[in-house]
Amino acid sequence: MYYSNGNYEAFARPEKPEGVDRKSAYLVGSGLASLAAACFLVRDGQMTGEHIHILEELALPGGASDGINDP
């Protein structure tokens, strides 16, 4: 069992994955799931934003949260 008196987890960062600088990520759709995946790739995967591509079919990004009110 793990006990802690502080907030060590907030400052612990994973090691940079091997070969991440040579890889790219393509996310389909610009909804919340793709945006969250991009955030995790930057934070945990330490991938730069230039290597993350979000593909969207519509002119208005946002997926189900776009506010277009289209059923």
PDB file of N, CA, C and O in Angstrom, chain B, residues numbered from 101:
ATOM      1  N   MET B 101       0.847  -1.177   0.000  1.00  0.00           N
ATOM      2  CA  MET B 101       0.000   0.000   0.000  1.00  0.00           C
ATOM      3  C   MET B 101       0.894   1.242   0.000  1.00  0.00           C
ATOM      4  O   MET B 101       1.970   1.236   0.598  1.00  0.00           O
ATOM      5  N   TYR B 102       0.454   2.286  -0.660  1.00  0.00           N
ATOM      6  CA  TYR B 102       1.247   3.503  -0.804  1.00  0.00           C
ATOM      7  C   TYR B 102       0.640   4.626   0.024  1.00  0.00           C
ATOM      8  O   TYR B 102      -0.549   4.921  -0.089  1.00  0.00           O
ATOM      9  N   TYR B 103       1.462   5.245   0.850  1.00  0.00           N
ATOM     10  CA  TYR B 103       1.027   6.390   1.652  1.00  0.00           C
ATOM     11  C   TYR B 103       1.894   7.593   1.296  1.00  0.00           C
ATOM     12  O   TYR B 103       3.097   7.458   1.069  1.00  0.00           O
ATOM     13  N   SER B 104       1.280   8.755   1.250  1.00  0.00           N
ATOM     14  CA  SER B 104       2.020   9.965   0.913  1.00  0.00           C
ATOM     15  C   SER B 104       1.503  11.130   1.736  1.00  0.00           C
ATOM     16  O   SER B 104       0.302  11.255   1.976  1.00  0.00           O
ATOM     17  N   ASN B 105       2.421  11.977   2.164  1.00  0.00           N
ATOM     18  CA  ASN B 105       2.048  13.188   2.895  1.00  0.00           C
ATOM     19  C   ASN B 105       1.996  14.402   1.984  1.00  0.00           C
ATOM     20  O   ASN B 105       1.609  15.487   2.418  1.00  0.00           O
ATOM     21  N   GLY B 106       2.372  14.235   0.753  1.00  0.00           N
ATOM     22  CA  GLY B 106       2.416  15.378  -0.148  1.00  0.00           C
ATOM     23  C   GLY B 106       1.705  15.093  -1.452  1.00  0.00           C
ATOM     24  O   GLY B 106       0.937  14.138  -1.572  1.00  0.00           O
ATOM     25  N   ASN B 107       1.973  15.930  -2.411  1.00  0.00           N
ATOM     26  CA  ASN B 107       1.348  15.810  -3.713  1.00  0.00           C
ATOM     27  C   ASN B 107       2.413  15.432  -4.747  1.00  0.00           C
ATOM     28  O   ASN B 107       2.568  16.098  -5.770  1.00  0.00           O
ATOM     29  N   TYR B 108       3.139  14.355  -4.459  1.00  0.00           N
ATOM     30  CA  TYR B 108       4.229  13.928  -5.329  1.00  0.00           C
ATOM     31  C   TYR B 108       3.743  13.620  -6.738  1.00  0.00           C
ATOM     32  O   TYR B 108       4.442  13.911  -7.709  1.00  0.00           O
ATOM     33  N   GLU B 109       2.561  13.037  -6.864  1.00  0.00           N
ATOM     34  CA  GLU B 109       2.052  12.638  -8.169  1.00  0.00           C
ATOM     35  C   GLU B 109       1.871  13.821  -9.108  1.00  0.00           C
ATOM     36  O   GLU B 109       1.942  13.661 -10.326  1.00  0.00           O
ATOM     37  N   ALA B 110       1.638  15.004  -8.557  1.00  0.00           N
ATOM     38  CA  ALA B 110       1.462  16.192  -9.394  1.00  0.00           C
ATOM     39  C   ALA B 110       2.769  16.602 -10.066  1.00  0.00           C
ATOM     40  O   ALA B 110       2.753  17.267 -11.102  1.00  0.00           O
ATOM     41  N   PHE B 111       3.898  16.210  -9.482  1.00  0.00           N
ATOM     42  CA  PHE B 111       5.194  16.617 -10.020  1.00  0.00           C
ATOM     43  C   PHE B 111       5.926  15.478 -10.722  1.00  0.00           C
ATOM     44  O   PHE B 111       6.928  15.718 -11.396  1.00  0.00           O
ATOM     45  N   ALA B 112       5.449  14.253 -10.578  1.00  0.00           N
ATOM     46  CA  ALA B 112       6.084  13.109 -11.234  1.00  0.00           C
ATOM     47  C   ALA B 112       5.708  13.101 -12.711  1.00  0.00           C
ATOM     48  O   ALA B 112       4.528  13.174 -13.057  1.00  0.00           O
ATOM     49  N   ARG B 113       6.684  13.013 -13.557  1.00  0.00           N
ATOM     50  CA  ARG B 113       6.450  13.003 -14.999  1.00  0.00           C
ATOM     51  C   ARG B 113       7.012  11.712 -15.583  1.00  0.00           C
ATOM     52  O   ARG B 113       8.082  11.264 -15.171  1.00  0.00           O
ATOM     53  N   PRO B 114       6.304  11.107 -16.539  1.00  0.00           N
ATOM     54  CA  PRO B 114       6.831   9.890 -17.163  1.00  0.00           C
ATOM     55  C   PRO B 114       8.039  10.207 -18.041  1.00  0.00           C
ATOM     56  O   PRO B 114       8.216  11.335 -18.499  1.00  0.00           O
ATOM     57  N   GLU B 115       8.862   9.188 -18.263  1.00  0.00           N
ATOM     58  CA  GLU B 115      10.002   9.362 -19.154  1.00  0.00           C
ATOM     59  C   GLU B 115       9.510   9.502 -20.593  1.00  0.00           C
ATOM     60  O   GLU B 115       8.450   8.992 -20.955  1.00  0.00           O
ATOM     61  N   LYS B 116      10.293  10.195 -21.394  1.00  0.00           N
ATOM     62  CA  LYS B 116       9.929  10.397 -22.797  1.00  0.00           C
ATOM     63  C   LYS B 116      10.028   9.062 -23.528  1.00  0.00           C
ATOM     64  O   LYS B 116      11.067   8.405 -23.466  1.00  0.00           O
ATOM     65  N   PRO B 117       8.961   8.649 -24.224  1.00  0.00           N
ATOM     66  CA  PRO B 117       8.992   7.377 -24.951  1.00  0.00           C
ATOM     67  C   PRO B 117      10.038   7.395 -26.064  1.00  0.00           C
ATOM     68  O   PRO B 117      10.287   8.423 -26.693  1.00  0.00           O
ATOM     69  N   GLU B 118      10.634   6.247 -26.284  1.00  0.00           N
ATOM     70  CA  GLU B 118      11.661   6.132 -27.313  1.00  0.00           C
ATOM     71  C   GLU B 118      11.041   6.282 -28.705  1.00  0.00           C
ATOM     72  O   GLU B 118      10.050   5.624 -29.019  1.00  0.00           O
ATOM     73  N   GLY B 119      11.616   7.132 -29.520  1.00  0.00           N
ATOM     74  CA  GLY B 119      11.170   7.306 -30.898  1.00  0.00           C
ATOM     75  C   GLY B 119       9.956   8.199 -31.078  1.00  0.00           C
ATOM     76  O   GLY B 119       9.405   8.258 -32.178  1.00  0.00           O
ATOM     77  N   VAL B 120       9.520   8.894 -30.039  1.00  0.00           N
ATOM     78  CA  VAL B 120       8.315   9.722 -30.161  1.00  0.00           C
ATOM     79  C   VAL B 120       8.532  10.898 -31.117  1.00  0.00           C
ATOM     80  O   VAL B 120       7.572  11.412 -31.690  1.00  0.00           O
ATOM     81  N   ASP B 121       9.768  11.320 -31.289  1.00  0.00           N
ATOM     82  CA  ASP B 121      10.047  12.446 -32.185  1.00  0.00           C
ATOM     83  C   ASP B 121       9.897  12.069 -33.654  1.00  0.00           C
ATOM     84  O   ASP B 121       9.780  12.947 -34.509  1.00  0.00           O
ATOM     85  N   ARG B 122       9.900  10.772 -33.957  1.00  0.00           N
ATOM     86  CA  ARG B 122       9.762  10.317 -35.342  1.00  0.00           C
ATOM     87  C   ARG B 122       8.348   9.855 -35.661  1.00  0.00           C
ATOM     88  O   ARG B 122       8.097   9.386 -36.771  1.00  0.00           O
ATOM     89  N   LYS B 123       7.431   9.972 -34.730  1.00  0.00           N
ATOM     90  CA  LYS B 123       6.063   9.479 -34.922  1.00  0.00           C
ATOM     91  C   LYS B 123       5.078  10.630 -35.046  1.00  0.00           C
ATOM     92  O   LYS B 123       5.341  11.744 -34.591  1.00  0.00           O
ATOM     93  N   SER B 124       3.939  10.346 -35.668  1.00  0.00           N
ATOM     94  CA  SER B 124       2.849  11.314 -35.796  1.00  0.00           C
ATOM     95  C   SER B 124       1.557  10.658 -35.346  1.00  0.00           C
ATOM     96  O   SER B 124       1.417   9.436 -35.392  1.00  0.00           O
ATOM     97  N   ALA B 125       0.619  11.480 -34.910  1.00  0.00           N
ATOM     98  CA  ALA B 125      -0.696  10.986 -34.502  1.00  0.00           C
ATOM     99  C   ALA B 125      -1.747  11.696 -35.340  1.00  0.00           C
ATOM    100  O   ALA B 125      -1.713  12.916 -35.498  1.00  0.00           O
ATOM    101  N   TYR B 126      -2.686  10.913 -35.878  1.00  0.00           N
ATOM    102  CA  TYR B 126      -3.799  11.448 -36.655  1.00  0.00           C
ATOM    103  C   TYR B 126      -5.082  11.097 -35.923  1.00  0.00           C
ATOM    104  O   TYR B 126      -5.407   9.920 -35.764  1.00  0.00           O
ATOM    105  N   LEU B 127      -5.811  12.106 -35.479  1.00  0.00           N
ATOM    106  CA  LEU B 127      -7.049  11.918 -34.730  1.00  0.00           C
ATOM    107  C   LEU B 127      -8.221  12.293 -35.630  1.00  0.00           C
ATOM    108  O   LEU B 127      -8.235  13.367 -36.230  1.00  0.00           O
ATOM    109  N   VAL B 128      -9.200  11.403 -35.717  1.00  0.00           N
ATOM    110  CA  VAL B 128     -10.349  11.611 -36.595  1.00  0.00           C
ATOM    111  C   VAL B 128     -11.467  12.268 -35.799  1.00  0.00           C
ATOM    112  O   VAL B 128     -11.943  11.711 -34.810  1.00  0.00           O
ATOM    113  N   GLY B 129     -11.885  13.458 -36.235  1.00  0.00           N
ATOM    114  CA  GLY B 129     -12.924  14.216 -35.545  1.00  0.00           C
ATOM    115  C   GLY B 129     -12.317  15.179 -34.547  1.00  0.00           C
ATOM    116  O   GLY B 129     -11.250  14.926 -33.988  1.00  0.00           O
ATOM    117  N   SER B 130     -13.007  16.287 -34.331  1.00  0.00           N
ATOM    118  CA  SER B 130     -12.491  17.305 -33.407  1.00  0.00           C
ATOM    119  C   SER B 130     -13.365  17.412 -32.168  1.00  0.00           C
ATOM    120  O   SER B 130     -13.520  18.493 -31.601  1.00  0.00           O
ATOM    121  N   GLY B 131     -13.932  16.297 -31.752  1.00  0.00           N
ATOM    122  CA  GLY B 131     -14.760  16.280 -30.551  1.00  0.00           C
ATOM    123  C   GLY B 131     -13.921  16.219 -29.286  1.00  0.00           C
ATOM    124  O   GLY B 131     -12.695  16.321 -29.325  1.00  0.00           O
ATOM    125  N   LEU B 132     -14.607  16.049 -28.168  1.00  0.00           N
ATOM    126  CA  LEU B 132     -13.928  16.036 -26.875  1.00  0.00           C
ATOM    127  C   LEU B 132     -12.932  14.889 -26.757  1.00  0.00           C
ATOM    128  O   LEU B 132     -11.873  15.058 -26.151  1.00  0.00           O
ATOM    129  N   ALA B 133     -13.246  13.735 -27.318  1.00  0.00           N
ATOM    130  CA  ALA B 133     -12.343  12.587 -27.218  1.00  0.00           C
ATOM    131  C   ALA B 133     -11.027  12.850 -27.945  1.00  0.00           C
ATOM    132  O   ALA B 133      -9.959  12.520 -27.428  1.00  0.00           O
ATOM    133  N   SER B 134     -11.091  13.433 -29.126  1.00  0.00           N
ATOM    134  CA  SER B 134      -9.865  13.732 -29.867  1.00  0.00           C
ATOM    135  C   SER B 134      -9.052  14.815 -29.176  1.00  0.00           C
ATOM    136  O   SER B 134      -7.825  14.733 -29.118  1.00  0.00           O
ATOM    137  N   LEU B 135      -9.725  15.820 -28.657  1.00  0.00           N
ATOM    138  CA  LEU B 135      -9.003  16.877 -27.949  1.00  0.00           C
ATOM    139  C   LEU B 135      -8.357  16.345 -26.682  1.00  0.00           C
ATOM    140  O   LEU B 135      -7.239  16.733 -26.343  1.00  0.00           O
ATOM    141  N   ALA B 136      -9.058  15.453 -25.973  1.00  0.00           N
ATOM    142  CA  ALA B 136      -8.480  14.842 -24.777  1.00  0.00           C
ATOM    143  C   ALA B 136      -7.297  13.953 -25.148  1.00  0.00           C
ATOM    144  O   ALA B 136      -6.279  13.952 -24.457  1.00  0.00           O
ATOM    145  N   ALA B 137      -7.429  13.195 -26.241  1.00  0.00           N
ATOM    146  CA  ALA B 137      -6.321  12.347 -26.687  1.00  0.00           C
ATOM    147  C   ALA B 137      -5.098  13.184 -27.040  1.00  0.00           C
ATOM    148  O   ALA B 137      -3.971  12.804 -26.723  1.00  0.00           O
ATOM    149  N   ALA B 138      -5.317  14.317 -27.692  1.00  0.00           N
ATOM    150  CA  ALA B 138      -4.206  15.202 -28.031  1.00  0.00           C
ATOM    151  C   ALA B 138      -3.537  15.742 -26.771  1.00  0.00           C
ATOM    152  O   ALA B 138      -2.311  15.839 -26.712  1.00  0.00           O
ATOM    153  N   CYS B 139      -4.325  16.089 -25.775  1.00  0.00           N
ATOM    154  CA  CYS B 139      -3.762  16.578 -24.509  1.00  0.00           C
ATOM    155  C   CYS B 139      -2.919  15.509 -23.832  1.00  0.00           C
ATOM    156  O   CYS B 139      -1.838  15.802 -23.321  1.00  0.00           O
ATOM    157  N   PHE B 140      -3.408  14.263 -23.823  1.00  0.00           N
ATOM    158  CA  PHE B 140      -2.646  13.175 -23.209  1.00  0.00           C
ATOM    159  C   PHE B 140      -1.377  12.858 -23.999  1.00  0.00           C
ATOM    160  O   PHE B 140      -0.355  12.504 -23.412  1.00  0.00           O
ATOM    161  N   LEU B 141      -1.435  12.982 -25.318  1.00  0.00           N
ATOM    162  CA  LEU B 141      -0.229  12.772 -26.115  1.00  0.00           C
ATOM    163  C   LEU B 141       0.831  13.817 -25.796  1.00  0.00           C
ATOM    164  O   LEU B 141       2.020  13.503 -25.751  1.00  0.00           O
ATOM    165  N   VAL B 142       0.408  15.051 -25.576  1.00  0.00           N
ATOM    166  CA  VAL B 142       1.359  16.112 -25.243  1.00  0.00           C
ATOM    167  C   VAL B 142       1.878  15.931 -23.821  1.00  0.00           C
ATOM    168  O   VAL B 142       3.082  16.013 -23.580  1.00  0.00           O
ATOM    169  N   ARG B 143       0.965  15.684 -22.879  1.00  0.00           N
ATOM    170  CA  ARG B 143       1.368  15.607 -21.471  1.00  0.00           C
ATOM    171  C   ARG B 143       2.114  14.318 -21.140  1.00  0.00           C
ATOM    172  O   ARG B 143       3.228  14.362 -20.617  1.00  0.00           O
ATOM    173  N   ASP B 144       1.510  13.181 -21.440  1.00  0.00           N
ATOM    174  CA  ASP B 144       2.094  11.905 -21.031  1.00  0.00           C
ATOM    175  C   ASP B 144       3.032  11.319 -22.084  1.00  0.00           C
ATOM    176  O   ASP B 144       4.054  10.721 -21.750  1.00  0.00           O
ATOM    177  N   GLY B 145       2.679  11.495 -23.356  1.00  0.00           N
ATOM    178  CA  GLY B 145       3.516  10.960 -24.424  1.00  0.00           C
ATOM    179  C   GLY B 145       4.638  11.883 -24.831  1.00  0.00           C
ATOM    180  O   GLY B 145       5.530  11.480 -25.578  1.00  0.00           O
ATOM    181  N   GLN B 146       4.612  13.119 -24.354  1.00  0.00           N
ATOM    182  CA  GLN B 146       5.611  14.142 -24.654  1.00  0.00           C
ATOM    183  C   GLN B 146       5.816  14.306 -26.163  1.00  0.00           C
ATOM    184  O   GLN B 146       6.933  14.499 -26.642  1.00  0.00           O
ATOM    185  N   MET B 147       4.707  14.224 -26.890  1.00  0.00           N
ATOM    186  CA  MET B 147       4.731  14.445 -28.336  1.00  0.00           C
ATOM    187  C   MET B 147       4.493  15.935 -28.591  1.00  0.00           C
ATOM    188  O   MET B 147       3.643  16.552 -27.948  1.00  0.00           O
ATOM    189  N   THR B 148       5.238  16.500 -29.521  1.00  0.00           N
ATOM    190  CA  THR B 148       5.052  17.920 -29.817  1.00  0.00           C
ATOM    191  C   THR B 148       3.773  18.125 -30.623  1.00  0.00           C
ATOM    192  O   THR B 148       3.312  17.218 -31.315  1.00  0.00           O
ATOM    193  N   GLY B 149       3.216  19.308 -30.526  1.00  0.00           N
ATOM    194  CA  GLY B 149       1.975  19.615 -31.220  1.00  0.00           C
ATOM    195  C   GLY B 149       2.082  19.564 -32.733  1.00  0.00           C
ATOM    196  O   GLY B 149       1.083  19.349 -33.419  1.00  0.00           O
ATOM    197  N   GLU B 150       3.288  19.759 -33.262  1.00  0.00           N
ATOM    198  CA  GLU B 150       3.472  19.702 -34.714  1.00  0.00           C
ATOM    199  C   GLU B 150       3.238  18.303 -35.269  1.00  0.00           C
ATOM    200  O   GLU B 150       2.994  18.149 -36.466  1.00  0.00           O
ATOM    201  N   HIS B 151       3.308  17.285 -34.421  1.00  0.00           N
ATOM    202  CA  HIS B 151       3.145  15.901 -34.868  1.00  0.00           C
ATOM    203  C   HIS B 151       1.743  15.364 -34.595  1.00  0.00           C
ATOM    204  O   HIS B 151       1.476  14.189 -34.847  1.00  0.00           O
ATOM    205  N   ILE B 152       0.852  16.198 -34.089  1.00  0.00           N
ATOM    206  CA  ILE B 152      -0.520  15.783 -33.808  1.00  0.00           C
ATOM    207  C   ILE B 152      -1.438  16.461 -34.818  1.00  0.00           C
ATOM    208  O   ILE B 152      -1.453  17.687 -34.923  1.00  0.00           O
ATOM    209  N   HIS B 153      -2.201  15.665 -35.558  1.00  0.00           N
ATOM    210  CA  HIS B 153      -3.083  16.177 -36.604  1.00  0.00           C
ATOM    211  C   HIS B 153      -4.510  15.757 -36.283  1.00  0.00           C
ATOM    212  O   HIS B 153      -4.786  14.574 -36.082  1.00  0.00           O
ATOM    213  N   ILE B 154      -5.415  16.727 -36.235  1.00  0.00           N
ATOM    214  CA  ILE B 154      -6.829  16.455 -35.975  1.00  0.00           C
ATOM    215  C   ILE B 154      -7.588  16.676 -37.279  1.00  0.00           C
ATOM    216  O   ILE B 154      -7.578  17.775 -37.833  1.00  0.00           O
ATOM    217  N   LEU B 155      -8.244  15.628 -37.764  1.00  0.00           N
ATOM    218  CA  LEU B 155      -8.976  15.679 -39.031  1.00  0.00           C
ATOM    219  C   LEU B 155     -10.457  15.885 -38.747  1.00  0.00           C
ATOM    220  O   LEU B 155     -11.044  15.159 -37.944  1.00  0.00           O
ATOM    221  N   GLU B 156     -11.063  16.867 -39.400  1.00  0.00           N
ATOM    222  CA  GLU B 156     -12.484  17.171 -39.191  1.00  0.00           C
ATOM    223  C   GLU B 156     -13.167  17.296 -40.538  1.00  0.00           C
ATOM    224  O   GLU B 156     -12.667  17.974 -41.436  1.00  0.00           O
ATOM    225  N   GLU B 157     -14.311  16.642 -40.679  1.00  0.00           N
ATOM    226  CA  GLU B 157     -15.074  16.663 -41.926  1.00  0.00           C
ATOM    227  C   GLU B 157     -15.852  17.968 -42.090  1.00  0.00           C
ATOM    228  O   GLU B 157     -15.946  18.500 -43.196  1.00  0.00           O
ATOM    229  N   LEU B 158     -16.400  18.477 -41.012  1.00  0.00           N
ATOM    230  CA  LEU B 158     -17.272  19.652 -41.073  1.00  0.00           C
ATOM    231  C   LEU B 158     -16.478  20.950 -40.954  1.00  0.00           C
ATOM    232  O   LEU B 158     -15.327  20.953 -40.518  1.00  0.00           O
ATOM    233  N   ALA B 159     -17.109  22.038 -41.345  1.00  0.00           N
ATOM    234  CA  ALA B 159     -16.465  23.346 -41.237  1.00  0.00           C
ATOM    235  C   ALA B 159     -16.437  23.842 -39.799  1.00  0.00           C
ATOM    236  O   ALA B 159     -15.578  24.645 -39.432  1.00  0.00           O
ATOM    237  N   LEU B 160     -17.373  23.367 -38.983  1.00  0.00           N
ATOM    238  CA  LEU B 160     -17.460  23.789 -37.585  1.00  0.00           C
ATOM    239  C   LEU B 160     -16.892  22.695 -36.687  1.00  0.00           C
ATOM    240  O   LEU B 160     -17.478  21.617 -36.596  1.00  0.00           O
ATOM    241  N   PRO B 161     -15.768  22.944 -36.023  1.00  0.00           N
ATOM    242  CA  PRO B 161     -15.195  21.914 -35.155  1.00  0.00           C
ATOM    243  C   PRO B 161     -15.961  21.789 -33.844  1.00  0.00           C
ATOM    244  O   PRO B 161     -16.712  22.686 -33.461  1.00  0.00           O
ATOM    245  N   GLY B 162     -15.765  20.680 -33.172  1.00  0.00           N
ATOM    246  CA  GLY B 162     -16.353  20.518 -31.850  1.00  0.00           C
ATOM    247  C   GLY B 162     -17.136  19.244 -31.650  1.00  0.00           C
ATOM    248  O   GLY B 162     -17.513  18.939 -30.519  1.00  0.00           O
ATOM    249  N   GLY B 163     -17.396  18.489 -32.696  1.00  0.00           N
ATOM    250  CA  GLY B 163     -18.136  17.243 -32.548  1.00  0.00           C
ATOM    251  C   GLY B 163     -19.533  17.482 -32.017  1.00  0.00           C
ATOM    252  O   GLY B 163     -20.236  18.367 -32.503  1.00  0.00           O
ATOM    253  N   ALA B 164     -19.949  16.703 -31.023  1.00  0.00           N
ATOM    254  CA  ALA B 164     -21.287  16.834 -30.448  1.00  0.00           C
ATOM    255  C   ALA B 164     -21.426  18.102 -29.613  1.00  0.00           C
ATOM    256  O   ALA B 164     -22.541  18.481 -29.256  1.00  0.00           O
ATOM    257  N   SER B 165     -20.320  18.761 -29.296  1.00  0.00           N
ATOM    258  CA  SER B 165     -20.355  19.972 -28.472  1.00  0.00           C
ATOM    259  C   SER B 165     -20.226  21.242 -29.301  1.00  0.00           C
ATOM    260  O   SER B 165     -19.827  22.282 -28.777  1.00  0.00           O
ATOM    261  N   ASP B 166     -20.557  21.173 -30.577  1.00  0.00           N
ATOM    262  CA  ASP B 166     -20.354  22.337 -31.441  1.00  0.00           C
ATOM    263  C   ASP B 166     -21.435  23.399 -31.306  1.00  0.00           C
ATOM    264  O   ASP B 166     -21.242  24.526 -31.762  1.00  0.00           O
ATOM    265  N   GLY B 167     -22.563  23.071 -30.694  1.00  0.00           N
ATOM    266  CA  GLY B 167     -23.620  24.050 -30.497  1.00  0.00           C
ATOM    267  C   GLY B 167     -24.452  24.317 -31.729  1.00  0.00           C
ATOM    268  O   GLY B 167     -25.175  25.312 -31.762  1.00  0.00           O
ATOM    269  N   ILE B 168     -24.386  23.476 -32.740  1.00  0.00           N
ATOM    270  CA  ILE B 168     -25.115  23.719 -33.984  1.00  0.00           C
ATOM    271  C   ILE B 168     -26.588  23.345 -33.858  1.00  0.00           C
ATOM    272  O   ILE B 168     -27.410  23.784 -34.663  1.00  0.00           O
ATOM    273  N   ASN B 169     -26.927  22.537 -32.855  1.00  0.00           N
ATOM    274  CA  ASN B 169     -28.309  22.110 -32.608  1.00  0.00           C
ATOM    275  C   ASN B 169     -28.858  21.317 -33.789  1.00  0.00           C
ATOM    276  O   ASN B 169     -30.003  21.511 -34.197  1.00  0.00           O
ATOM    277  N   ASP B 170     -28.045  20.434 -34.327  1.00  0.00           N
ATOM    278  CA  ASP B 170     -28.443  19.575 -35.447  1.00  0.00           C
ATOM    279  C   ASP B 170     -28.722  18.176 -34.907  1.00  0.00           C
ATOM    280  O   ASP B 170     -27.804  17.511 -34.426  1.00  0.00           O
ATOM    281  N   PRO B 171     -29.989  17.709 -34.978  1.00  0.00           N
ATOM    282  CA  PRO B 171     -30.306  16.394 -34.380  1.00  0.00           C
ATOM    283  C   PRO B 171     -29.665  15.230 -35.088  1.00  0.00           C
ATOM    284  O   PRO B 171     -29.854  14.082 -34.685  1.00  0.00           O
TER     285      PRO B 171
END
